[in-house]
Amino acid sequence: MTLLPSDPGRRLLLRGSLVLAAVAGGGGQAVALAGAEGVRETFSGRRIVDLVVESGALGRPAGVRMLTPEGWHARRPVHRWPVLLLLPGGDGDHLAWTRDYGIQHLPGLRHTLVVMPEMPLFGFCTDWWNHGAGGPPAVETFHLREVLPLVERHYGAGTRRVVAGQSQGGFGALAYAARHRGMFRAAASYSGYVQPLRHPHAVRAAMDHLGLEWTALWGDPVQQRAIWEAHDPASLAHRLAGIPVRLSCGDGRLGPLDPPDTLPDEHIPGLEDPDDPFPADVLSPTEAIMREENEALAPVLRAAGARVTTRFHSGTHDPAYWSREFRASLRMLLRALDQ
């Protein structure tokens, strides 16, 4: 759950509305896709394709970046490729996977269609409750009911799928795999907010800080507890039985990928529990919260029959760790696609 960056030069920025502009200005030639209503393509380099999709679920145009397999252009009309759905953090920036992490250079992804949809600011991979009214932003619907069918109809995506994500996207990876059992063969979460009901005050603090109505997401955690449980991977653990799950997270302290001059995260009022304050050497309270949740979730998933592997390490809530952990989990994800 990316809250706020303490160092704009290093941490993910909350770009929000800038995401679409970045997609539209990514270079290459924009082409209207015949037969796909409300979609425009931009080819950026040899294997990267950017889409701008008229999303009814989000109520606005939205960006999707694809890393296509080798030979995709020639075989696209007839071939079906396995799919890796990669989800962004709370800033919604889906371009980071290629722009910042360079996943297009990984040999292991030469034969996989990687689909990277954007998300509204703090969208939480969720169809927002909106006090019972529903409607935009319906992020889960956008990702799973608009983007995936689109890439299956027009871009050669097959039905062998795995899912992974960073921060809020890590939550989304587990939630999607559990809520839509059978849709994904494996899930990986990097610093994910994987037990919302364990720290509902963190959701409230972050959304209050951003000027968002926090109960619009899932309602009140007491009065609308059923909605929270319906999205909480711990409550849905039985639905991950038999599925390979990778959990990785730092501890919020200075780690090997953090420069010595790393500053503490920006203070977010209400994030710290006064009855259980963060240790003095924690620079990233968000990551400390994520660590507690991930460590608590792992045995719950194992008891439910999920095939869980973990990597808990020192470090802050930072993209450098997410890039490293994605690479470390890639073999597990690709192996699930081959089964």
Buried (B, 14 or more C-beta within 10 A) or exposed (E): BBBBBBBEEBBBBBBBEEBBEBBBEBEEEEEEBEEBEBBBBBBBEEBBBBBBBBBBBBBBBBBBBBBBBEEBEEEBEEEBBBBBBBBBBBBBBBBBBBBBBEBBEBEEBEBBBBBBBBBBBBBBBBBBBBEEEEEBBBBBBBBBBBBBEBBBEBBBBBEBBBBBBBBBBBBBBBBBBBBBBEBBBBBBBBBBBBBBBBBBBBBBBBBBBBEBEBBBBBBEBEEBBEBBBBBBBBBBBBBBBEBBBBBBBBBBBBBEBBEEEBEBBEEBEEBBEEEEEBEEEBBBBBBBBBBBBBBEBBEBBBEBEBBBBBBBBBBBBBBBBBBBBBEBBBEBBBEBBEE
